[in-house]
């Protein structure tokens, strides 16, 4: 289902950025002002034992399952990353479930944000009223992936190459949050963006 921007009764921010840019940090700060949905967390729930995603993905023999019946997310991601056909099959099942969950979640929220790691890569920009992109230098992102997510340098570079370039994402976004400094600096940028979009006055009383 294709959605148009400018919904009228809702203002939905799509929060995105490359791996290691600091989307989760920005989402935690933003959640202090407006509701924020983490689509990665929704996806994880779908892949749990008994989840709708697990049930539907079970039709594919290549999808790995753990002993408790949940999809092995790490192994599935590796297989999807290595094989475009497998990636298309999995995304064909999971993406509609994720978008439906998002649409249900926003119904009672006049202003909210959704953290979407691959917003541009999945062609989903039109689902949001504004797009906020968290960005940083590639060297910073690689360092974070090595320190916090136990990637090798080669592995981090390979994953970043799979995504749209950070500069391309930034050019296509309404708001760009530069995350090279402190969390306080990131918070200041978020508050400025909320003011610019006319949201701050609506949520701060």
N, C-alpha and C positions, 0 to 999 in steps of 0.2 A: 504494500500500500504506500503510495507516494504522498508525502505531506508537503504542504506549502508553508513558506515562512510567513510571519505576521499572522498568527492564529487569532488575534483579537482578544479573547478573554484570558489567554495564557501568554506568558513571555518565558520561553524555554531557552536557556543558554546551553550550547554544546561546548564542553570543556575538553580540549584535546592537546596533543603535543607528542613529540617523539619519546621513545623509551629513554629513561634517565633524565628527562627534562624537569621532572618534579610535579607531574599532574596530581599525584595523590596529596602532596603537600599543599598545593593550591586548593584542591577540593576540600581538605580539612579546614582551611582558613575560610573558604567561601561558605562552608556549612554553618559557620557562626552567624551568617546573615540570612541565608535562604536555604531551603531544602536541597540536598544534593543526592542524586542517585548514582551509584557506582555500577556500571554495566558489567564490569569484570566480576563483581560479587554476585550479580544476578546470574551470569554465565556459570559461575562455580556452583550455584545452587541447582541449576538445570542439569549439571553433570554429576550430581550426587546420586547415590544408590536410590532408585525409585523415581528420580527426576525425569521430567518429560524429555529432556535432551538425551539422557542416558538411554531411555527406552527407544527413542527413534534412531539414535546412532547405532544401536545394537543390530540394525539391519545390515551394517557394513562389517565384514569380517576383519578388516584391518584396524578397526577401532579398539584400542587396548583398554581392558578393564582390570581394576585391582581386585583383590580377594573379597573385599566387602561389597562389590557390585557397583562401585562408582567408576566413572571413566578416569583413567590415569591421565590427568590433564597435561602433565609435563611430557609424557611420551607421545600423547596425541599431538601436542603442539609441534614436537620435533618431526613427526611424520607428515603433518600438514605443511610445515615449512619446507620439507624436502620434496614434496610431491604436489604440484598444482591441482591435479585431479582430486586427490584426497582433500585438499583444502577447500575446493569448490563444493564437494559433497557435504563436508561438515558445516560449512558456512550456509549452505542451502537449507539445512535443518535448523541451525542455531539462530541465524540472524532474524528470521520471522518471529521466533519465540522471544528474542530480546526486544525487538521493536514493539511487539504486543505488550510485553511487560512494562516497557517505558510509557506507552500510551495510557495504560491503566493507571500507572503511578501518578502521572501529571494531572489527572482529571480534576482533582480538588486543590490544585496548587496554582494560584495566579502567576507566581514567579518562582522559578526553580532552575536547577542546573543538572545536567547529566554528564558524567565523566565517560567519554568515549575514546578509547585509545586509538582506534583506526577509523576515525570519523571520515577523513578525506579518502582514505584507501578504499572504504566501502561505499563511496559515493553518497554519503548520508547528509551532506551539508544542508539540503533543503528541508530537513526535518526540524531544524532549529531556527529560532528567531534571531539569534546572534551567536557567533562562534568566537570563543576565547582560546587562544593558543599559548601554551606554556613553552618557552624555548630557552635554550642555553647553548654554549659552544659545544661542538662535537666532542672535544677533549674532555669537557666536564661531564658530559653524558656517559662517555666510556668509563671514566674514572668511577662514577657512581655505580654503574652496572657491575664493575669489577668488585668494588668494595661492599656493596649492599646486596647484590643478587648473585654473586659468585660466578659471574661470567669470566671467561678468558678474554684477553684483549681481542683476539681474532674472532671469537664468538660474538662479542659485543659489536664489533664493526660489521659483521655479517648481518646481524639482526637489524642494525640501523640502515643498512643498504636496502633491506627489504621494504622499508617504509619510505613514504614520500620524504624528500629533503626538508629539513626544518625550515629553510628559507621559503620554500614553496608553500608550506602550511601557513607560515606567518603572513605571507602576501595575501592569502585567501581568507584571512581571519578579520573579524571586526575589532578584536582586542588582542594585543600581544603582551604577554607577561614575561619579562626577562628575569629568569631565575638563576642568577649567578651569585647573589649576595645572601643576606640573612633572611630569615622568615619574616622579620619585621619589615624588611624592604619589599618582600613579596606581598605582604598584607597591605602596605601603602598603595601598591599598584592596583590591587583588587578593589580597595575602597575608591580610588580614583575612577576605575572602570564602572563601578556601581553608580557613582555620581553621573558619569557621562551617559549612562543608559537610563538615567532617571529612576533607578531602582533604590538607591540608598535611602532617599527620603521616605520611601514607601515601607521599608522594613525596619528603620531605626526610629523608635518613638521616644 
